[in-house]
Amino acid sequence: MTDSPSQGHSRRKFLKGAALAGAGAATAGMARANDPAISVQPWMQELGDGVDAAPYGSPSPFEADVKRRNVEWLTADPVSSVNFTPLHDLDGIITPNGLCFERHHGGVAQVDPAEHRLMINGLVDRPLVFTMEDLKRFPRENHVYFLECAANSGMEWRGAQLNGCQFTHGMIHNVMYTGVPLRLILQEAGIKTSGKWILPEGADASGMTRSIPMEKALDDCLVALKMNGEALRPEQGYPVRLVVPGWEGNMWVKWLRRIEVGDQPWHHREETSKYTDLLADGQARRFTWEMDAKSVITNPSPQAPLTHGPGPTVLTGVAWSGRGTIPRVDVSIDGGKSWAEARMDGPSFDKSMHRFYYDFNWDGRPLLLQSRAHDSTGYVQPTKDQLREIRGVNSIYHNNGIQTWAVDEKGNAENVEVS
Amino acid sequence: MSRFLELTLAASLIAAPAVSEGLGLGREATPDEIAIWDIDIRPDGTGLPEGSGDVFTGEEIYVENCAVCHGDFGEAVGRWPVLAGGRDSLTDERPVKTIGSYWPYLSTVYDYINRAMPFGNAQSLEPDQIYAITAYLLYMNDIVDDDFELSHENFTEVELPNAPNFYPDDRVETELAAFSVEPCMSDCKPSVEITARAAIVDVTPEETAAKAESMAAAEPEAAPEPEPTPAAPVIDAELALAGEKVFRKCKSCHQVGEGAKNKTGPLLNGIINHAAGAVEGYKYSKALAEQASAGLVWDEATLAAFLANPKATVSGTKMSFRGLKSDEDIAAVTEYLKTFAE
């Protein structure tokens, strides 16, 4: 067996290790003889529900623990607040709609699509109003994109705080959007040459607004109607939201009701008092839109300990970049002394989450797990200390530093920082 | 906005719009429609409506509409945003980011109050009221004197002190090159020490699932066989269930049920048929306290009137809630509250 990823491992070694471990410590969940599960179970005899029992299906009741969670002390109330995607319970790259984290500034608006309009005004040739039916008549496209809140990992600037990747990294989701290129809708209204910015606005009680440069608006933004094939969920902006690929989640205005074209930015609340990055010298960066490359190991992690004892182990995690794809992720199990390349698996889309695996034989000794994303521009995810050197600890937003989980000999994981 | 729009329209008529290859979808937005939705304000004053308001008027409106969350002096209640103070704190260990210490533009204050405040009753204030509140916020931040009046005419003359301290994202210059180098793969450091642990900080939420399970398991024991007591009101369960949904509108300020505490608003256990203004430890508005001492009781009729239009029923209440529009919602939420009889 090996505990050093840099040495790699052969298939034969791997199997040998598994056999040894299996013989040594039979733990719960491992197949063994005289297993009471091998019996005639009730579901083998009794009939189950018919096709009319669940017209819209739900997960198995045994998965009831797989859910979004919030951190009560973070915000004044649950209406202008956030909850977190249970990354440790998911695999692959797609986030199921009901598990996509939520961030609202005035609660979930329940919008009647028949009473919803999208208005385009400002520096356009023809200010226009669209119904939802109108929007469905534009040519549409499908794209998988991650949406990450700029404050994801924001609680970790001063040091390890929250125990679980759901809480440290769960302000992200990754779904396939079906939507109309924003370019087509703006062209329908005709952008004046002086139109350099847009101001999308939400129909909720916070009237969310953000300034977005025209270049981005005409590049890859979508006016999305569907997520993962079905209508957007109310908490994700039903019936229509803006998709701003690779850029911070706050800009992806939900319940989109209006887009104004202007010649300069508006400097509204969410781009001045919030979503600006205060540095150590008291100055602040504004318009920090792009999400830097980032990764996290989702299993094992504090909410998903290793329960099987020593032997073959599937370490896995997710990585993403607002600037492109993730061709490579490195993994360390010794706190960054040595690294090995993880196995990338599943589709690789631009500005989408990527899945990586590192299959190794755990020798039962404590581990310090880290992952490090490389994006298609050559950018390598920095350590938290590298970020602090440049930004200090008060910037709240855009913390993409390398995460460390300490796994003890029992397999329990804890959020730590290392030298 | 209307002047801006006229100019835009005039310009487009003169310049003859570039013909774009449209699909002919949608219809033209009328100037009146645009005026209803286009309420945004820019730092150069674009979009400001005519109006004015002074510090003293602003204080009154602020105390009635804003202080319940933001505190009488902008110091904030609980974790609601602090609005005043914090000057020269941006390099401190714990910076206090307020309108005076951090926000770069006054237009942002006007725009935000106008579009999103008071919380739960957005777009309910008149321009003069917003100018007045904004003037009061400037006063609380020591930016203007107490005799100051803010109007659309002098608005852009006000500069916020922290405006020069923002600059555009410079990560491309300051970070990208440094972070785009082939990293070390082996023997990267001689030793590794753990320097911080989340378990010591101990702020992770308890496993809510485990808590719920143990509560569910405990419930049958805790709840005795239903014993008909003469005083117990008959609850329409279906209506109460509908009321639970309506109560979401109240939840950001009010708690009810076991362990309920006074928050922004008083806890509501046993409120039905209870004397008004009598929840222990809650600081009521002067208006509600007066009505309470005059003998107001929250029976179904008085509560229905209050919930339909709080400000009209108890003028001066600090409950900044627009009111429930439908009688069914009022009946439902009342039924729901009845289930928390003490």
Interface residues (C-beta under 8 A of the other chain):
Chain A: S6 A64 D65 K67 R69 N70 V71 E72 W73 L74 T75 A76 D77 P78 V79 S80 H105 G106 G107 M119 I120 N121 G122 L123 D125 R126 P127 L128 V129 F130 D134 R137 F138 G159 A160 Q161 L162 N163 G164 F167 L184 Q187 E188 A189 G190 K192 L199 E201 A205 S206 G207 T209 R257 R258 E260 G262 Q264 W266 H267 H268 R269 T272 S273 T276 L278 A280 D281 G282 Q283 A284 R285 R286 F287 T288 W289 E290 D292 P302 D330 D334 G335 G336 K337 S338 W339 A340 L368 R372 T377 G378 Y379 V380 Q381 P382 Q386 I390 N394 A406 E414 N415 V416 E417 V418 S419
Chain B: T8 A11 S12 P17 A18 S20 E21 G22 L23 L25 G26 R27 E28 A29 E33 I34 W37 D38 I39 D40 I41 R42 P43 D44 C69 G78 R79 W80 L90 T91 P95 K97 I99 Y102 W103 P104 Y105 S107 T108 D111 Y112 R115 A116 F119 G120 A122 Q123 N165 F166 Y167 P168 D169 D170 R171 T174 E175 L176 A178 F179 S180 V181 E182 P183 C184 M185 S186 D187 C188 K189 S191 V192 E193 I194 T195 A196 R197 A198 A199 V201 V203 T204 P205 T208 A209 R248 K251 S252 C253 K263 T264
